[in-house]
Amino acid sequence: MRPLDFLGRIKVKLGLVILLAVATAFALNEYGRSLGVLPWARMGVAAVLSLGMVQLIGRGMTRPLREMAAAAQTIAKGRCDMRVTATSRDEVGELARAFNAMAADLAEVDRQRRELVANVSHELRTPIAGLQAVLENLVDGVSAPDPATLGTALTQTERLGRLVVQLLDLSRLDSGVRPIEPEPVELGPLCAQAVREAGLAREEVRLSSSVPAGLGVRADPALLAQVLANLLDNAVRHSPPGGLVRLDAAARGDGVRLGVIDAGPGIPAPERPRVFERFSRLDAARAADAGGTGLGLAIVREIVELHGGSVRVAETTSGCHMVVDLPGRTTIMGDVPLKGERSGAVPATGEVQAAGAARLAGDIKVAEAFRPAGDVQVAGAAWPAGDAQVDGMGKRGGGARSAGSTASGAWSVAGADAGAGTAGGTLTGTVAGPGAGVRAGEPSGAGEETGRARQDAGRSAPSGAVVPGEGRTPPGFGPPGYVPPPLLPRPDLPPTPRWLLPVAAAVGLLAAIALPDAAPGLGIVAVAVAAGAAVLPAARHRLTPWTVAFGLLAYGLVSIVLFRDAQWLAGPALLAGFGLAALAVSGAGEGWGAVVRGGLSVVLAVVPLPWFLGAPLKTSGRRRNLAAMVAALCIAVVLLLVFGVLFASADAVFASFAANLLTAPDWVEYLPGRLVLFGMFAALVAAATLVALRPRVERAGPATRRRVSRVLWTIPLAALDLLFAAFVVVQITTLFGGNRRVMETAGLTYAEYARSGFFELVTVSVFVLGLVALAIAVVAPSGRERALMAALLGVLCALTLVILASALHRLDLYIDAYGLSRLRAAVGATIWWLAAVFALVLAAGGLRLARRSAAWLPRTVVLVTGLSILAFAVWNPDLRVAESQLGVRGSLRVDVGYLLDLSADAVPAIDRMPARDCLLSGMPSVRRLAGGPDGWSGWNLARRHARDLLAARPPIAPLPACGKEIRSPGT
């Protein structure tokens, strides 16, 4: 039980609980004092009930804490699948939601760890197995150490190196060890360079680049080059021979959009979210043998998100279209060479130059790496410093020496997915060290800076950059203190329709015009129809056979005010109609709890209405400057009051004029009531619309069913069945044995015997319903136990039907002796309703025993209840009471005091009585009819028929003693 979930502070909830406990204890103590109960008894009962209420409400408030304790123990054992129910919006609810998020993150981390271990093991196994086979063949003499065999071994080694380097890249990007240092970068030269390098992988694939002149972006040049290289390499590898790969760049708002389009097989829409996961391969075309490791797009996503951008797979008719959106668009004027690119002549073959992640044929271009190393490592393969050389075929040979390896700060080359394993054996690396950008033969200390200008240690990092060595701090985390939720936090609400405010105002205006100063009648039906028409556009998606039946039955119950004048019948019918309408709008009902929540959904939706209607009201207020207008009116009223009082005090004529002006007209007296009706019905329409727009959620109730010992429930149910059977046997012998049998056994008349028990028997039937519901909700039988419990409960329900028949028979006997009354009529209708419910329970039990669904039972019981109320109103109980009084008691023994309280529904029967003048003149309902015809909003069929009868035969004023002549002594 969580009635205080809408509050946002736990201390406010605790205060309300204490206040309710004190109020309960005080009320019980005062009530006990008025009854003369002893003080110690009053205090004891008040203490028990107050503690029970606190326990009931407090249990719901502290349930998330108990669940978190159990979930934390489960997580400590290695299971992260438990979650906590978080429905409240206070600090405990915030803690529960944070706990759920933490558990989900832990589960995701554990899943990624398991997948990473499995994927890395799989990726390492293939090249290691191939390399092992080649080496074993060389050792065993099966293969000669010729260039082809050594080339195979080198290929497997390079594949291992790429995998390890890319794993290190991802690790550094995740942990923030590799910072981004953004600067203005011209995209034209960078894209052209990336296209030239990607074209070396497959000569049969054409590449093109289209970049507007001067378009630039603030980004890390080396990381952006790696993004382009990975995307283009992926597109080139999956393009058919003769296909075209296009790299486009364009301005988009305050940023730029990069697009890589190929003519390959494309990516299916369901698989697109997975392509940026690590080791993601969608089909055989993306197998490891195609040259990729499944990490290139994962690196792209990490780099793009580091820059605050996004990457996705766009819709296209053919091929694949990768889209990268980056913020920070800049405009670069003139021919500005890219950072890291030396102006002048192209370096000779074999030169080592730090120029991002790019390469030329036969050249080795090296960008910054992420770690110091003792040796120069190219594409993940460590080569000793000194005469290590690489020619255009990927073999060691004569050429330029990779100098600088002995200088302070060693070098490391880390290949990207796009720069390794391409045609000609050309390798792309990334070099890190104090002398990054050193040309071959230069000492490390004299190298030219070809990357980004590094910042001094004492300077602060630019906005959005990550400080080296500190890692990335996820947004939303940091040293700021905890901010508690507001007292009334904003709930999760759907968008407010623009038409809601005027439509709700129109329904409220209709209610304010039609309902005041009018008897229940056509006005209520008109307002109900208008409210239903207003909510229907939002509730069209809820139209099902169940909701249509609920809606039609709701209008049937509301229409009772059109043909019945009995207020004691119209009030419950209107309440039942409102509940059925709420159930229809909410679409709930798959369970008893859902039926209750659905019936109360519109009332509960009134609480979040200020937030639901706040957005359109604020928009309307800003559009019309309502705040300034209201402030101006308030100032004007204050000024008029101040100066008006002064002028009235100074001049008597002005005072008289002001008094006449301020005299309120007659209609002002009724204005507050009409405003209340306007606001109430407008709010109900808005609340019903909110319920209709919210998604239907059938919350599963708590798991209360438990496996218990068969003896624990078999013996009590069997004993109860025997008791009911014995009572039924006695009823058969007494009720059908006649008056003589009753007088011989009980010493009572037959009517007195019948009167003494039908209320108790109805109570027994209600208790049996509760017992059946408790047994089904608590006990979870299995196997043969299901049949045994179904048999015991079925026998109990069948015997209860016999008891209900006995109660109805007793009631009929009493009515035959003393006549019908409203209470007896209501009890008879209740007995028939209980019998129908028991029949439904028996049918549902049979279906459940046959393992068929009985989910229809709650909604069917609701429909039967509504139909019972409607049938009872159609039966016209007030008319039947009057006819029964005349038929049973006779014209001289009718109970005048009772008949005078009947409504206009009984006028046709009373009009036929000899004492009609006496009765009709004294009935308050008839006196109200003498006030003239009702307006259109108060039109009612029963009152109109009564007026017609009274107009045909007006009652004569009764004599003072006419009531005494025919009044019977009480019964």
Phi, psi and omega in degrees: 000117184227068182285348184254021183295336184286345179278148186256006180229130181291327181290327175294320177298315180298321178297319178294322178297316178296318179298317178296321179296316179295317180296321178296314179297319180295315181296317179294322178296317180292321179294319177295325178294321179293334178270356179080025179284146180298148182301315182296326177291318179299314182295321180295313180296319179296318180295317181296313181293322178295316178295323177296318179294318178298318179296320182294313181285319181294330179297319176292326180290324184262002180300317177302326179294318178294320178294322179293322178298316179293320180292323179296320176296323178291319179295323178298336178271002175103001178255125184244024184264356180278143178231162184250139176286118184236093178252336181280165182243017179267194182298324178294319176296319176300317179297319179295318178293321176296322178296317178298319178296318179297317179296321178295319178296318178296319178296320179292319178298318179295320178296315180296323179296316179295316179295322180297315179299315181295316182291316180296319178299318180293316182292324180285333185294320184295306180293326179294319178296318178295316179295320178297319179296318180297315181293321177298321178295321178294317181294320182280355180080008178293321180242146177274148178285059179273170182302326181293316180294316179293327177295322176298315178297321180295321179298316178295323178293319178297322178296318175299317180297319178298316181297314181295317182296319181289326173298320177294321177300312179298320180297319181289322178294320179295316185277347180084008177296326177268103182281159171260138179234085186289148175205162179298126181234128176279128188279335183300300179298323182296316179293319178298319179296318179295323179293318179300318182290319181293332180292343180286341183290316180220113183288338183280358178253131180269143179232147177217158180225137179226108182225127176299146181294137177079358180287130181218172180212150177272108185204174175276115187300316183295316180292323177294322176298323178293323176300311180297318181297316180295316180295315180293320178298320178296318180292319181294318183294332184254010177271146177287161176302133183084359180286164182245131173248124186241132176249117182243151174220139181207155176286140179217099183065231178271004182231197179231157177236124176255137180227135176240117185241130177233175181251028182281194183288347180081177181237125178301147183302318180294339184265354186296322178295342184270346189292339181266006174279159182286140181059033181274123174226127189269328182203188183294333179294343180249027179290164182297332182292345179284354176112353180256165178248356182082013181245348186299312180289330175296320176296320179300314181296318180298315182293316182296318179292330174299327179275002181081017181254196181214154177226142182203169174260116184273160177290137177206153182287329180212155179073205181227140182233105177268131183239129177240123176252125180236140176276173173083048179290138177230164176240122183251120182267141176081178179271096180254118179294150179295144172300135180090002180240120184282128177286152180111210185290153177288135181299153180289162179299136179094353177289146174258118183224132178280107182217057179072214181255027184260167178208158171242163182298125179082348179265156169244109177255131190239132174253181184292139174260188187247349186220149171284149179213159182282334183236166173281124180243123181249122180054033175088353180261121183281125176246142177295146177290146179132243185272021179294126183223158176224128176260185184293344179265005179081016180247160177283134179198189180286153181156202182291142180269138177279088184280172178090000182287341180264357182282172180296128182083104185280180188242157176214133180246124182238113184282147174270168181296327181278342187254006182237146177073027182263183186298145177077001179070016180291135184245140176249133182228175178228123186250135177235144177162174182297334182247042181303138181092021182276130174286157181300134179091351179268148174289158184296328182286343183256008183295144176280144181279111180252350177268212178279153176290117183284144181272150177291157183298330184276351181272149180281150179288149178295164182296129180090348179276163179253129182291130181301138177084348181260344180076171180271135175261119181302143179297145180092353179248148179157189186286344183303147184287171182289134177255112183292155178292158178292164181300319176237084184293152180288124178282169176282116186232149174286165177298145181276125177297146181291334183277354189293313184300308179294324180292315178298320178296323179294318178294318177298321178295320177297319178295320180294333180274319191271329191272322183294148175057030179222140176290157179302128182185225187298329181298319179296317179296319180296318178294321179296318178295318179296318179296318178296319178295327180289325183275339186303318179302327179277340185253012182297327181288352179264005184287110175226168177304322179294310183293324177296318178296318177298316181295314179297319179294325177298316178293327175297319179292321178294326182289355176301328181292350177279329186236004176229139181260350184291113182291327180293341177264325182290324181299304177300325179295319178295319178297316178296321177296320177297317179296318178295321177297318177297321178294323178292319181292321182284334181075007182275175176140001179276068181137157182294319178296322178294325177296316180294314180296322178294320178294330179263004189297319182292320178295317180291334180286351177292332182298311180277010181300322179303322178284323182294321180266354183294320183297308178294328178293320178295319179297316178295322180294319178293324182292322185256003179056048184294326182298315179293324180294316179296318178298318179296319178296318178298316179297319180296319179297316180298315180296318180295321178295314183298307185284330178295319177297318180296316179294321179294326177288333183275335186220125183289324180296316177296324178296319178295318178298316180295322179296318178294323181292323184270001177292125186283139174289173184294327185289344180294333180297327181265358183295317181301318179297319179293323177295321178297315178297320178300310181294322183294312183285327174296320178294321179296320178295316179296320179294318177296322176296319177299317178297320181292326182280335179291146176293143180285123181237115176265092182292132176285132180292167179297146180286092184263346183283134182225152172280118179238165180297141181299325182296329186295330180245341181290312182297312178299317181293321179295318177298320179294320177299318179296318178297315180295322179296318178297319179295321180295320178299316179297319179298320181296321182285333183268309184294326180262359176274345175092183185295325182296317181296321181292316182292329179289326185265320187245347181072023181242157171287164183296319179293318178296321178296318179294322182292332191284353190223350189289330175295318180294323180292323175296319178297320177301318180297319178296319178296323179296319176301315178297322180294319178297316179297320179295317180296319180290325184281336187255316186269135178241084181285163179218149177065231181292338178297329178298314180294322180295314179294319179299321180293314181296314180290325178296317177297320179297316179293321179295318177295326178294325175299321177295319178297320177297321176297321177296317179297319179294322177295317176301316181297318179297320178297318180292322178294322178296332182272321188239355180093172183267147173226171179300317181296316180294323177295318179294321178295319177299317177296322178296321179296316177297320178295318178297321178298318178297319179296318178295323177296319177295320178297318177298317178296317179295322177297320176297320178293319179293325177295327176275011180060039173251158184287140175238030181292347180284346189299310182302314181293323179294320177299321178297315179297318179297321178297313178297318178295326178295316178298317180295317179294322178297321178291319178297326178297338177064074185298323180297320177295319179294326178296314180296318179295323179293321178299318180290320183284325184272312187273334185090169186289338183260356183238017180290149179274098184297318181300327179281319182292330181295337181274357182286162183271184179293346177298332183271356184300319179301323179285318181292330181296339180268357181279150177299325182266036183298320183297318180295315184288313183294326180290334183262356182281123177300325180295327177287323177299324178293332178289336181287350181285001181110166182293149176287154173290182182299326183285341180254014183295136181212135185294318181295317179293325178293318179295320178297320179297321179297319179294318180291327178291327179287320180225086180298137180289144177272142181303127186287156172288154181301332185261008186292326179293325181289331184290330186244356182286131178272151176293137191319150179229000000 
